[in-house]
């Protein structure tokens, strides 16, 4: 156990540096950056960092510098209809296990269009560029674009203010976003932050007076003409009609009045002046952007990929504004998820910017004596919160690595919250560390600490995810409850019974005492015709009283609400003895630990087909011909940590992986949780809804039942 703990502490406190090497790659027909990244075992963001112009698209024959950490390349395969892991293993003469090792994300299934690594490429005279500076520079220098355009006469230093964007800063200084990035290379891979100081180039005004060469879609414009602004016209509209971007229009007109008055004469390209409607190809239509609409919303509405949208409307790369008229496919509708199916966010990934995630859990590292092995092991046995924290964190680490194979890179920052009710210490953590650019926080474990973090990060609108607590927050809009509450679980089982209760004899058996009064009242209110069995003092049910509420001419559906082992040991055998003659099915809104006591036989629960709501599915290894078949997730976890994953480790994986997939398929998490549909991973599923007051809650629950063979199955799934 000490070795297990030290392993995580090493991961928490530092990362090993890896010497960077480069390879040159000539783009082949049909390749994209993501597929190339797969081939060289790197990420799209790493390629974009070295080849910033690749963000605007790559072409066949183009040469890219590829950052690599080894000298190995991989064969890739684009999944087609009918492909399975087994078929691919046969096609490429490799084992299924090898495919899972090369593509950990395949444990959740493979999808059409997904890119998989399917074996290593044998080295045949491959030109590897080692870490020597002259070779490294030769690859990078071969990719440099000789700058063209106006001459820079000086620079202005701009201090970034809160909420400023590169687009806004570029507009302020009458330059393009690309002009700023060229002078601040780190901005190709990083976002600007408050108080950043960036260099803004100032161009010589006379350099624009010469004819300007402007690239447009499929054309190169070399001649210009004069144009007078008409009523209701906008920069965007004029640029769009002439096949150029707003930045290109502004470059043609450096002294243009920002108010854009009617009658003002401006310079525009001559050769591609076309009617907006005439420029639309068959099968497409014009769409006017509504106020507050986002690119993410348009992608969701149309069901097309971001690449397709930007190819049709390249000027969108400069930002989306209300009133813009863009091109979209005809007859597009919002993509709905069919009943019984789950939302696959991995197929919607487009935002490959590095994600910044914070993990805040009670590791209590300051209280451990690592020199005393026996003392440490005893502490771990008795400290439940630390065990849960380590398990959650172990799952989170695998989620981060799995997301990386999809092209989503993550900067993971880990903070020790130490103990419950630790407000002053946590506020100090928030003050002393930068959270303004953090995409999400997982944790803390305890509700009080969660509220403190949510309050402290509310000013940044940073999402804070509760991994364990079932308590909701009515105070903070940035609070995300990942575990459905007890009320949701109750409503799940009640709703299931309500749907099919017409010809059923509903019976209510509830433990005496204030603790169970609310659920008893709720059940009676929902089923006014139900029969309530008489319970004696000491929570005992006589057979004669059970006989009074049972009937033989129709099914008996029995609600049993109790956490008293003695009561369950009395009632369940009575019901089991009459299960066949009276068609009894057992339900409970709370399958607590009393149901797992040895006095309560699973054989009886199976005979009664007990139904109960659950936050997660039980992790059940499959058996084929009597032999246990370990799932890929368990195999990977066991290989990594030497033990089988428990529910908390699986929960850590599911929560973190879902967060990263939502960040990769939207502009931010608030957009990412607006998808219609439910996501599901190993044992947990997520469908977030916004509360009227407060943050978000997860209403995705399972309905589990005991089958005849003592196995648990999902009876119905909440979508």
C-alpha positions as CSV (number, residue, x, y, z in Angstrom):
1,X,0.0,0.0,0.0
2,X,2.9,2.4,0.8
3,X,4.3,1.7,-2.7
4,X,0.9,2.4,-4.2
5,X,0.7,5.7,-2.3
6,X,4.2,6.8,-3.2
7,X,3.5,6.1,-6.9
8,X,0.7,8.7,-6.8
9,X,2.7,11.2,-4.8
10,X,5.4,11.1,-7.4
11,X,2.8,11.7,-10.1
12,X,1.4,14.6,-8.1
13,X,4.6,16.5,-7.4
14,X,6.4,16.3,-10.8
15,X,6.7,15.2,-14.4
16,X,9.7,13.9,-16.2
17,X,11.2,16.0,-19.0
18,X,11.4,14.4,-22.4
19,X,14.0,15.5,-25.0
20,X,12.1,16.7,-28.1
21,X,13.0,15.4,-31.6
22,X,11.4,16.1,-34.9
23,X,10.6,14.3,-38.2
24,X,9.5,15.7,-41.5
25,X,6.3,14.4,-43.0
26,X,4.9,14.9,-46.5
27,X,1.1,15.1,-46.4
28,X,-0.5,12.3,-48.4
29,X,-3.9,12.5,-50.1
30,X,-6.8,12.3,-47.7
31,X,-4.6,12.8,-44.6
32,X,-5.6,15.2,-41.8
33,X,-3.6,16.5,-38.8
34,X,-5.4,14.1,-36.4
35,X,-4.5,11.0,-38.5
36,X,-0.9,12.2,-38.8
37,X,-0.7,12.7,-35.0
38,X,-1.9,9.1,-34.6
39,X,0.8,7.8,-36.9
40,X,3.6,9.5,-34.9
41,X,2.0,8.9,-31.4
42,X,1.7,12.6,-30.8
43,X,-1.2,15.1,-30.6
44,X,-2.8,17.6,-33.1
45,X,-1.9,20.5,-30.7
46,X,1.8,19.5,-30.7
47,X,1.8,19.6,-34.5
48,X,0.0,22.9,-34.6
49,X,2.5,24.4,-32.2
50,X,5.3,23.7,-34.6
51,X,3.3,24.2,-37.8
52,X,0.9,27.1,-36.9
53,X,-0.3,27.5,-40.5
54,X,-1.7,24.0,-40.4
55,X,-4.6,25.3,-38.3
56,X,-6.0,26.7,-41.6
57,X,-5.8,23.3,-43.2
58,X,-3.2,21.1,-44.9
59,X,-2.7,20.1,-48.5
60,X,-1.3,17.0,-50.3
61,X,2.4,17.4,-50.7
62,X,2.8,19.9,-47.8
63,X,5.7,19.2,-45.5
64,X,5.1,19.3,-41.7
65,X,7.6,19.1,-38.8
66,X,6.4,16.4,-36.4
67,X,7.5,16.4,-32.8
68,X,8.2,12.9,-31.6
69,X,9.6,11.3,-28.4
70,X,10.7,8.0,-30.1
71,X,11.6,6.7,-33.5
72,X,8.5,4.7,-34.0
73,X,5.7,5.2,-36.6
74,X,2.3,3.4,-36.6
75,X,-0.1,2.2,-39.3
76,X,-3.5,3.8,-39.1
77,X,-7.0,2.7,-40.1
78,X,-10.1,4.8,-40.6
79,X,-13.0,2.8,-39.1
80,X,-15.7,1.9,-41.8
81,X,-19.2,0.5,-41.5
82,X,-19.0,-3.2,-40.3
83,X,-15.5,-2.9,-38.8
84,X,-14.9,-4.7,-35.5
85,X,-11.8,-5.0,-33.4
86,X,-11.8,-8.7,-34.2
87,X,-12.0,-8.1,-38.0
88,X,-9.3,-5.5,-37.8
89,X,-7.0,-7.8,-35.9
90,X,-7.4,-10.4,-38.6
91,X,-6.9,-7.8,-41.4
92,X,-3.7,-6.4,-40.0
93,X,-2.4,-9.7,-38.5
94,X,-2.2,-8.4,-34.9
95,X,-4.0,-9.5,-31.7
96,X,-7.1,-7.8,-30.4
97,X,-5.2,-7.0,-27.2
98,X,-2.6,-5.1,-29.3
99,X,-5.3,-2.9,-30.8
100,X,-6.6,-2.1,-27.3
101,X,-3.1,-1.3,-26.0
102,X,-2.5,1.0,-29.0
103,X,-5.9,2.5,-28.8
104,X,-7.1,2.5,-25.1
105,X,-10.2,4.5,-26.2
106,X,-11.4,1.4,-28.0
107,X,-12.5,-0.1,-24.7
108,X,-15.7,1.9,-25.1
109,X,-16.3,0.6,-28.7
110,X,-15.2,1.9,-32.1
111,X,-17.2,4.3,-34.4
112,X,-17.3,5.0,-38.1
113,X,-14.7,7.6,-39.0
114,X,-12.5,6.9,-35.9
115,X,-8.8,6.6,-36.5
116,X,-7.0,3.6,-35.0
117,X,-3.4,2.6,-34.7
118,X,-3.2,-1.0,-36.2
119,X,0.5,-1.9,-35.8
120,X,3.9,-0.5,-36.1
121,X,5.5,0.5,-39.4
122,X,8.7,-1.3,-40.2
123,X,11.6,1.1,-40.5
124,X,12.8,1.3,-44.2
125,X,15.3,4.1,-44.8
126,X,13.2,6.5,-42.7
127,X,14.9,9.8,-42.3
128,X,14.8,10.5,-38.6
129,X,16.0,14.0,-37.5
130,X,17.7,13.7,-34.1
131,X,18.0,16.2,-31.4
132,X,21.1,17.9,-32.9
133,X,20.3,21.6,-33.3
134,X,21.4,21.9,-37.0
135,X,19.1,19.0,-38.1
136,X,16.2,20.2,-35.9
137,X,16.5,23.7,-37.4
138,X,16.7,22.4,-40.9
139,X,13.2,20.8,-40.6
140,X,11.7,23.8,-38.9
141,X,13.4,26.3,-41.3
142,X,12.0,24.4,-44.3
143,X,8.6,25.2,-43.1
144,X,9.0,28.9,-42.6
145,X,7.0,31.2,-44.7
146,X,8.8,34.2,-46.1
147,X,6.8,37.1,-44.7
148,X,5.1,39.4,-47.2
149,X,3.1,42.5,-46.8
150,X,3.6,45.8,-45.0
151,X,6.8,46.8,-43.2
152,X,6.9,46.9,-39.4
153,X,8.2,50.3,-38.2
154,X,7.8,49.8,-34.4
155,X,6.0,47.8,-31.7
156,X,3.5,48.6,-29.0
157,X,3.4,46.7,-25.7
158,X,-0.2,45.9,-24.7
159,X,-1.2,44.7,-21.2
160,X,-4.1,42.3,-21.5
161,X,-7.2,43.3,-19.5
162,X,-9.8,40.9,-18.1
163,X,-12.2,39.4,-20.7
164,X,-10.1,40.7,-23.7
165,X,-9.7,38.5,-26.7
166,X,-7.0,38.4,-29.4
167,X,-9.7,39.3,-32.0
168,X,-10.7,42.4,-29.9
169,X,-7.1,43.5,-29.4
170,X,-6.3,43.0,-33.1
171,X,-9.4,45.2,-34.0
172,X,-8.3,47.9,-31.6
173,X,-4.9,48.2,-33.2
174,X,-6.1,47.7,-36.8
175,X,-4.0,44.5,-37.3
176,X,-4.9,40.9,-37.7
177,X,-4.8,38.1,-35.1
178,X,-2.1,36.4,-37.2
179,X,0.0,39.6,-37.1
180,X,-0.1,39.5,-33.3
181,X,0.7,35.7,-33.1
182,X,3.7,36.1,-35.4
183,X,5.2,38.5,-32.9
184,X,4.2,36.5,-29.9
185,X,4.9,32.8,-30.9
186,X,3.6,31.3,-27.7
187,X,0.1,32.4,-28.7
188,X,0.0,29.7,-31.3
189,X,-0.4,27.2,-28.5
190,X,-1.5,29.2,-25.5
191,X,-4.4,31.5,-24.7
192,X,-3.9,35.1,-23.6
193,X,-4.4,35.7,-19.9
194,X,-5.1,38.8,-17.8
195,X,-2.0,40.9,-17.2
196,X,-0.1,39.3,-20.1
197,X,2.1,41.7,-22.0
198,X,2.1,41.2,-25.8
199,X,3.8,42.9,-28.7
200,X,1.6,44.7,-31.3
201,X,3.3,45.5,-34.6
202,X,2.8,49.0,-36.1
203,X,3.0,48.9,-39.9
204,X,4.2,51.6,-42.3
205,X,1.1,53.3,-43.8
206,X,2.5,53.8,-47.2
207,X,3.1,50.1,-47.7
208,X,-0.6,49.5,-48.3
209,X,-0.8,51.9,-51.2
210,X,0.7,49.4,-53.6
211,X,-1.6,46.7,-55.1
212,X,-2.5,44.0,-52.5
213,X,-2.6,40.3,-53.3
214,X,-5.3,38.6,-51.4
215,X,-6.0,34.9,-51.2
216,X,-9.6,33.8,-51.5
217,X,-11.3,30.4,-51.9
218,X,-9.8,29.1,-55.1
219,X,-8.8,32.5,-56.5
220,X,-6.0,35.1,-56.1
221,X,-7.1,38.7,-56.5
222,X,-4.7,41.2,-58.0
223,X,-7.0,44.0,-59.0
224,X,-9.2,46.3,-57.0
225,X,-12.0,48.8,-57.6
226,X,-13.9,51.5,-55.6
227,X,-17.2,50.8,-53.9
228,X,-19.7,53.1,-52.1
229,X,-21.3,51.8,-48.9
230,X,-25.1,51.5,-49.2
231,X,-27.7,51.7,-46.4
232,X,-27.7,48.8,-43.9
233,X,-24.5,47.4,-45.3
234,X,-21.9,46.0,-43.0
235,X,-18.2,45.2,-43.2
236,X,-19.0,41.5,-43.0
237,X,-21.6,41.7,-45.8
238,X,-19.3,43.5,-48.2
239,X,-16.4,41.2,-47.4
240,X,-18.6,38.2,-47.8
241,X,-19.9,39.4,-51.2
242,X,-16.4,39.9,-52.5
243,X,-15.1,36.6,-51.2
244,X,-12.6,38.0,-48.7
245,X,-12.4,38.2,-44.9
246,X,-13.0,41.3,-42.8
247,X,-9.3,41.5,-42.0
248,X,-8.5,41.5,-45.7
249,X,-11.1,44.3,-46.3
250,X,-9.5,46.3,-43.5
251,X,-6.0,45.8,-45.0
252,X,-7.3,47.2,-48.3
253,X,-8.7,50.2,-46.4
254,X,-6.3,51.1,-43.6
255,X,-7.9,54.5,-42.9
256,X,-11.5,53.3,-43.1
257,X,-13.9,55.1,-40.8
258,X,-14.9,52.6,-38.0
259,X,-18.5,53.9,-38.1
260,X,-18.8,52.7,-41.6
261,X,-21.0,55.7,-42.8
262,X,-23.3,55.4,-45.8
263,X,-21.7,56.8,-49.0
264,X,-18.1,56.2,-47.8
265,X,-15.9,55.0,-50.7
266,X,-13.8,52.0,-50.0
267,X,-11.5,49.7,-52.0
268,X,-12.7,46.2,-52.8
269,X,-11.5,43.3,-55.2
270,X,-12.7,43.6,-58.7
271,X,-12.7,40.1,-60.2
272,X,-15.0,38.2,-57.8
273,X,-17.8,40.7,-57.2
274,X,-20.8,38.4,-57.1
275,X,-24.4,38.4,-55.7
276,X,-24.5,36.6,-52.3
277,X,-27.4,34.3,-53.5
278,X,-25.6,33.5,-56.8
279,X,-22.5,32.3,-54.9
280,X,-24.5,29.6,-53.1
281,X,-24.0,26.1,-54.5
282,X,-26.9,23.6,-55.0
283,X,-27.8,21.8,-51.7
284,X,-26.8,24.8,-49.6
285,X,-28.6,27.8,-48.2
286,X,-27.9,31.1,-46.4
287,X,-28.4,31.3,-42.7
288,X,-28.5,34.6,-40.6
289,X,-26.8,34.2,-37.3
290,X,-29.0,35.1,-34.3
291,X,-28.0,37.2,-31.3
292,X,-26.0,35.2,-28.7
293,X,-25.7,32.2,-31.1
294,X,-22.4,30.4,-31.0
295,X,-20.4,28.2,-33.4
296,X,-21.1,25.3,-31.1
297,X,-24.8,26.0,-31.4
298,X,-24.7,26.1,-35.2
299,X,-22.7,22.8,-35.3
300,X,-25.3,21.2,-33.0
301,X,-28.2,22.6,-35.0
302,X,-26.8,21.5,-38.4
303,X,-25.2,18.2,-37.4
304,X,-22.1,19.0,-39.5
305,X,-18.5,19.0,-38.4
306,X,-16.5,22.1,-37.5
307,X,-14.1,21.5,-40.4
308,X,-17.1,21.5,-42.9
309,X,-18.5,24.7,-41.4
310,X,-15.2,26.5,-41.6
311,X,-14.5,25.3,-45.2
312,X,-17.9,26.7,-46.3
313,X,-17.3,29.9,-44.3
314,X,-13.5,30.5,-43.8
315,X,-14.2,34.0,-42.4
316,X,-15.7,32.4,-39.3
317,X,-12.2,31.8,-38.1
318,X,-12.1,35.5,-37.2
319,X,-15.2,35.1,-35.0
320,X,-19.0,34.8,-35.1
321,X,-21.3,37.8,-34.9
322,X,-25.0,38.3,-34.8
323,X,-26.4,39.3,-38.2
324,X,-23.7,37.4,-40.2
325,X,-25.1,35.5,-43.2
326,X,-23.4,32.1,-43.5
327,X,-23.6,29.1,-45.7
328,X,-25.0,25.8,-44.3
329,X,-26.4,22.6,-45.9
330,X,-30.1,22.7,-46.7
331,X,-32.7,20.9,-44.6
332,X,-30.5,20.6,-41.6
333,X,-32.1,19.8,-38.3
334,X,-30.9,19.4,-34.7
335,X,-29.3,16.0,-34.1
336,X,-31.5,14.1,-31.6
337,X,-30.4,10.9,-29.9
338,X,-32.7,8.0,-30.5
339,X,-34.4,6.5,-27.4
340,X,-32.1,3.9,-25.8
341,X,-28.9,5.2,-27.4
342,X,-26.1,7.2,-25.9
343,X,-24.4,10.3,-27.1
344,X,-20.9,9.7,-28.5
345,X,-18.9,12.9,-27.8
346,X,-15.7,11.3,-29.1
347,X,-17.1,11.5,-32.6
348,X,-17.8,15.3,-32.2
349,X,-14.3,16.4,-31.2
350,X,-13.0,19.6,-32.8
351,X,-11.6,21.8,-29.9
352,X,-8.1,20.4,-29.5
353,X,-6.7,23.3,-27.5
354,X,-4.9,22.0,-24.3
355,X,-7.3,21.6,-21.4
356,X,-6.4,22.8,-17.9
357,X,-8.0,20.7,-15.2
358,X,-7.5,20.9,-11.4
359,X,-8.0,18.0,-9.0
360,X,-8.7,18.9,-5.4
361,X,-8.9,15.9,-3.0
362,X,-8.0,15.2,0.6
363,X,-4.7,13.3,0.3
364,X,-3.6,14.6,3.8
365,X,0.1,14.2,2.8
366,X,1.3,16.3,5.7
367,X,0.1,13.7,8.2
368,X,1.9,10.7,6.8
369,X,5.1,9.3,8.1
370,X,6.7,7.6,5.1
371,X,9.5,6.2,7.2
372,X,7.2,4.1,9.3
373,X,5.7,1.5,6.9
374,X,3.4,-0.1,9.4
375,X,2.1,3.2,10.6
376,X,1.4,4.4,7.0
377,X,-0.5,1.2,6.1
378,X,-2.6,1.4,9.3
379,X,-3.4,5.0,8.5
380,X,-4.5,4.1,5.0
381,X,-6.7,1.3,6.3
382,X,-8.5,3.7,8.7
383,X,-8.6,6.8,6.6
384,X,-11.6,6.3,4.3
385,X,-11.4,9.7,2.7
386,X,-7.8,9.1,1.6
387,X,-8.6,5.7,0.1
388,X,-11.4,7.3,-1.9
389,X,-9.2,10.2,-3.0
390,X,-6.5,7.8,-4.2
391,X,-9.0,5.7,-6.0
392,X,-10.6,8.6,-7.7
393,X,-7.2,10.1,-8.7
394,X,-6.1,6.7,-10.2
395,X,-9.1,6.7,-12.4
396,X,-8.6,10.3,-13.4
397,X,-5.1,9.7,-14.5
398,X,-6.2,6.9,-16.9
399,X,-9.0,9.2,-18.2
400,X,-6.4,11.9,-19.0
401,X,-4.2,9.4,-20.9
402,X,-7.3,8.0,-22.7
403,X,-8.3,11.5,-23.8
404,X,-4.8,12.1,-25.1
405,X,-5.2,9.2,-27.5
406,X,-8.2,11.2,-28.9
407,X,-6.1,14.3,-29.4
408,X,-7.1,16.0,-26.2
409,X,-4.1,17.0,-24.1
410,X,-4.5,18.0,-20.5
411,X,-2.5,20.0,-18.0
412,X,-3.5,18.4,-14.7
413,X,-2.9,20.4,-11.5
414,X,-3.4,18.5,-8.2
415,X,-4.1,20.1,-4.8
416,X,-4.3,18.5,-1.4
417,X,-7.4,19.8,0.5
418,X,-6.3,17.9,3.6
419,X,-9.5,17.6,5.6
420,X,-13.2,18.6,5.9
421,X,-14.3,22.1,6.8
422,X,-11.0,23.5,5.7
423,X,-12.2,26.8,4.5
424,X,-9.3,29.1,5.4
425,X,-6.7,26.7,3.9
426,X,-8.7,26.2,0.7
427,X,-9.2,30.0,0.3
428,X,-5.4,30.3,0.6
429,X,-4.9,27.7,-2.1
430,X,-7.2,29.6,-4.4
431,X,-5.4,32.9,-3.7
432,X,-1.9,31.5,-4.2
433,X,-2.6,29.6,-7.4
434,X,-3.9,30.7,-10.8
435,X,-7.3,29.4,-11.6
436,X,-8.6,32.0,-14.1
437,X,-7.8,29.9,-17.1
438,X,-8.8,26.5,-15.5
439,X,-11.4,24.7,-17.6
440,X,-12.7,22.5,-14.8
441,X,-12.1,21.5,-11.2
442,X,-12.8,17.9,-10.0
443,X,-13.4,18.0,-6.2
444,X,-13.1,18.6,-3.4
445,X,-14.6,15.5,-1.7
446,X,-16.6,17.2,1.1
447,X,-19.6,19.4,0.5
448,X,-18.3,22.3,2.7
449,X,-15.0,22.4,0.8
450,X,-16.9,22.2,-2.5
451,X,-19.0,25.2,-1.6
452,X,-15.8,27.2,-0.7
453,X,-14.2,26.4,-4.0
454,X,-17.3,27.1,-6.0
455,X,-17.6,30.5,-4.2
456,X,-14.0,31.4,-4.8
457,X,-14.0,30.5,-8.5
458,X,-17.4,32.0,-9.3
459,X,-15.7,35.2,-10.5
460,X,-14.0,33.1,-13.3
461,X,-17.2,31.1,-13.9
462,X,-15.0,28.0,-13.5
463,X,-17.0,24.7,-13.4
464,X,-16.6,22.8,-10.1
465,X,-17.5,19.1,-10.2
466,X,-18.6,17.2,-7.0
467,X,-17.3,13.6,-7.4
468,X,-18.8,12.1,-4.3
469,X,-21.3,14.2,-2.4
470,X,-25.0,13.9,-3.2
471,X,-25.9,17.3,-1.8
472,X,-26.7,20.0,-4.3
473,X,-25.9,23.7,-4.1
474,X,-28.5,26.4,-4.6
475,X,-26.0,29.2,-4.4
476,X,-23.5,28.8,-7.2
477,X,-24.1,28.5,-10.9
478,X,-20.7,26.9,-11.5
479,X,-21.5,23.9,-9.2
480,X,-21.9,20.6,-11.0
481,X,-23.4,17.7,-9.1
482,X,-22.3,14.4,-10.7
483,X,-24.1,12.0,-8.4
484,X,-27.9,11.9,-8.6
485,X,-29.6,12.7,-5.3
486,X,-31.7,10.3,-3.2
487,X,-34.8,12.1,-4.4
488,X,-33.9,11.5,-8.0
489,X,-33.3,7.8,-7.2
490,X,-36.7,7.6,-5.5
491,X,-38.4,9.3,-8.5
492,X,-36.7,6.8,-10.8
493,X,-38.2,3.7,-9.2
494,X,-41.6,5.3,-8.6
495,X,-41.8,6.5,-12.2
496,X,-41.0,3.0,-13.4
497,X,-43.8,1.4,-11.3
498,X,-46.2,4.2,-12.3
499,X,-45.9,3.4,-16.0
500,X,-47.2,-0.2,-15.5
501,X,-49.2,-0.1,-12.3
502,X,-52.8,-0.3,-13.8
503,X,-53.3,-4.0,-13.3
504,X,-51.0,-4.4,-10.3
505,X,-51.7,-4.8,-6.6
506,X,-49.3,-2.3,-5.1
507,X,-48.2,-3.0,-1.5
508,X,-46.2,-0.7,0.8
509,X,-44.1,-2.1,3.6
510,X,-42.2,0.6,5.4
511,X,-40.0,0.6,8.6
512,X,-41.4,2.5,11.6
513,X,-39.8,5.7,12.7
514,X,-39.4,9.3,11.5
515,X,-36.5,8.4,9.1
516,X,-38.9,6.6,6.8
517,X,-42.0,8.8,7.2
518,X,-41.3,10.9,4.1
519,X,-40.9,8.0,1.7
520,X,-44.0,6.3,3.1
521,X,-46.0,9.5,2.6
522,X,-44.6,9.9,-0.9
523,X,-45.5,6.3,-1.9
524,X,-49.0,6.6,-0.6
525,X,-49.5,9.9,-2.4
526,X,-48.3,8.4,-5.7
527,X,-50.3,5.2,-5.3
528,X,-53.5,6.2,-3.4
529,X,-55.0,2.7,-4.0
530,X,-52.0,0.9,-2.5
531,X,-52.3,-1.4,0.5
532,X,-50.1,-0.6,3.5
533,X,-48.9,-3.7,5.5
534,X,-49.1,-3.5,9.2
535,X,-45.7,-3.5,10.9
536,X,-45.4,-4.4,14.6
537,X,-43.2,-2.6,17.1
538,X,-39.6,-3.7,16.6
539,X,-40.2,-3.6,12.8
540,X,-41.7,-7.1,12.5
541,X,-44.2,-8.3,10.0
542,X,-46.5,-11.2,10.8
543,X,-47.4,-13.6,8.0
544,X,-51.1,-13.1,8.7
545,X,-50.8,-9.4,8.1
546,X,-48.9,-10.0,4.9
547,X,-51.6,-12.4,3.7
548,X,-54.2,-9.6,4.1
549,X,-52.5,-7.4,1.5
550,X,-51.5,-10.0,-1.0
551,X,-53.9,-11.1,-3.9
552,X,-53.7,-14.2,-6.2
553,X,-55.5,-12.9,-9.2
554,X,-53.0,-10.3,-10.4
555,X,-49.3,-9.4,-9.9
556,X,-48.2,-8.1,-6.4
557,X,-45.7,-5.3,-6.7
558,X,-44.2,-4.7,-3.2
559,X,-42.3,-1.6,-2.0
560,X,-40.0,-2.5,0.9
561,X,-38.3,0.5,2.6
562,X,-36.0,-0.3,5.5
563,X,-32.4,-0.2,6.6
564,X,-33.0,-2.6,9.5
565,X,-31.3,-5.9,9.0
566,X,-33.7,-7.7,11.4
567,X,-36.7,-6.4,9.5
568,X,-35.3,-7.3,6.1
569,X,-34.4,-10.8,7.4
570,X,-38.0,-11.2,8.5
571,X,-39.9,-9.7,5.5
572,X,-37.9,-10.9,2.5
573,X,-38.1,-14.7,3.4
574,X,-41.9,-14.3,3.9
575,X,-42.3,-12.7,0.5
576,X,-39.9,-15.2,-1.1
577,X,-42.0,-18.1,0.2
578,X,-45.1,-16.7,-1.6
579,X,-43.3,-15.4,-4.7
580,X,-44.6,-18.1,-7.1
581,X,-48.2,-18.5,-5.8
582,X,-48.7,-14.8,-5.6
583,X,-46.5,-13.4,-8.5
584,X,-44.5,-11.1,-6.2
585,X,-42.0,-8.5,-7.5
586,X,-39.9,-6.6,-4.9
587,X,-39.0,-2.9,-5.2
588,X,-37.0,-0.5,-3.0
589,X,-36.0,3.1,-3.5
590,X,-32.9,2.6,-1.4
591,X,-30.8,-0.5,-1.6
592,X,-28.7,0.3,1.4
593,X,-26.0,-1.7,3.2
594,X,-28.6,-3.7,5.1
595,X,-29.6,-5.5,1.9
596,X,-26.0,-6.7,1.6
597,X,-25.9,-8.3,5.1
598,X,-25.3,-12.0,5.1
599,X,-28.7,-12.5,6.8
600,X,-30.4,-11.3,3.6
601,X,-30.0,-14.0,1.1
602,X,-29.3,-13.1,-2.5
603,X,-31.2,-16.2,-3.6
604,X,-34.4,-14.6,-2.1
605,X,-33.7,-11.2,-3.8
606,X,-33.2,-13.1,-7.1
607,X,-36.4,-15.0,-6.7
608,X,-38.3,-11.8,-6.0
609,X,-36.6,-10.0,-8.9
610,X,-35.7,-7.1,-6.7
611,X,-35.7,-3.7,-8.6
612,X,-33.8,-0.7,-7.3
613,X,-32.4,2.6,-8.6
614,X,-28.7,3.1,-8.7
615,X,-26.1,5.8,-9.5
616,X,-24.0,3.3,-11.3
617,X,-23.9,-0.1,-12.8
618,X,-22.1,-2.8,-10.8
619,X,-18.8,-3.7,-12.4
620,X,-19.5,-7.3,-13.5
621,X,-16.8,-9.2,-15.4
622,X,-18.3,-11.2,-18.3
623,X,-18.0,-15.0,-18.5
624,X,-17.7,-17.0,-21.7
625,X,-17.9,-20.8,-21.4
626,X,-17.3,-20.6,-17.7
627,X,-14.1,-18.6,-18.0
628,X,-13.8,-15.0,-16.8
629,X,-13.2,-12.5,-19.5
630,X,-11.5,-9.4,-18.1
631,X,-12.7,-6.1,-19.7
632,X,-10.1,-3.9,-21.4
633,X,-10.5,-1.2,-18.8
634,X,-9.9,-3.6,-15.9
635,X,-6.9,-5.1,-17.8
636,X,-5.4,-1.7,-18.3
637,X,-6.0,-0.5,-14.8
638,X,-4.5,-3.8,-13.4
639,X,-1.5,-3.4,-15.6
640,X,-1.0,0.2,-14.5
641,X,-1.6,-0.2,-10.7
642,X,-1.4,-4.0,-10.0
643,X,-4.9,-4.2,-8.6
644,X,-8.5,-4.4,-9.9
645,X,-10.4,-1.1,-10.0
646,X,-13.1,-0.5,-7.4
647,X,-16.2,1.7,-7.9
648,X,-14.4,4.9,-6.9
649,X,-11.5,4.4,-9.4
650,X,-14.1,3.7,-12.1
651,X,-16.0,6.8,-11.1
652,X,-12.9,8.9,-11.3
653,X,-12.3,7.7,-14.8
654,X,-15.9,8.2,-15.9
655,X,-16.2,11.8,-14.5
656,X,-12.9,13.0,-15.9
657,X,-13.2,11.4,-19.3
658,X,-16.7,12.8,-19.7
659,X,-15.4,16.3,-18.8
660,X,-12.6,16.1,-21.3
661,X,-14.9,14.8,-24.1
662,X,-17.3,17.7,-23.4
663,X,-14.4,20.2,-23.5
664,X,-13.2,18.7,-26.8
665,X,-16.6,18.8,-28.5
666,X,-17.6,22.4,-27.5
667,X,-16.1,25.8,-26.9
668,X,-16.4,25.4,-23.1
669,X,-18.0,23.1,-20.5
670,X,-21.2,25.1,-20.3
671,X,-21.7,24.5,-24.0
672,X,-20.5,21.0,-23.6
673,X,-23.3,20.1,-21.1
674,X,-26.0,21.5,-23.4
675,X,-25.9,18.5,-25.7
676,X,-29.2,16.7,-25.9
677,X,-28.7,13.1,-24.8
678,X,-26.8,11.0,-22.2
679,X,-23.2,10.0,-22.1
680,X,-22.1,6.6,-20.7
681,X,-18.7,5.1,-20.0
682,X,-17.6,2.2,-17.8
683,X,-20.2,2.3,-15.0
684,X,-21.6,5.8,-14.9
685,X,-23.6,8.0,-17.2
686,X,-24.2,11.7,-17.3
687,X,-27.1,14.0,-18.4
688,X,-26.7,17.5,-16.9
689,X,-29.6,19.8,-16.3
690,X,-29.5,23.4,-15.1
691,X,-31.4,24.2,-11.9
692,X,-33.6,27.3,-11.7
693,X,-31.5,28.4,-8.7
694,X,-27.9,27.2,-8.5
695,X,-25.8,25.0,-10.7
696,X,-26.2,21.8,-12.6
697,X,-27.3,18.3,-11.6
698,X,-26.9,14.9,-13.2
699,X,-30.3,13.2,-13.7
700,X,-29.0,10.0,-15.4
701,X,-29.7,7.0,-13.2
702,X,-29.9,3.2,-13.6
703,X,-32.7,0.8,-12.7
704,X,-31.1,-2.5,-11.6
705,X,-32.8,-5.8,-11.1
706,X,-31.9,-9.3,-9.9
707,X,-32.3,-11.9,-12.5
708,X,-33.1,-15.6,-11.9
709,X,-29.5,-16.6,-12.1
710,X,-28.4,-14.2,-9.2
711,X,-26.9,-11.7,-11.8
712,X,-27.7,-8.1,-11.9
713,X,-28.9,-6.5,-15.1
714,X,-30.1,-3.0,-16.2
715,X,-33.9,-3.1,-16.2
716,X,-34.4,0.3,-17.7
717,X,-32.1,3.2,-18.5
718,X,-32.8,6.8,-17.9
719,X,-32.0,8.9,-21.0
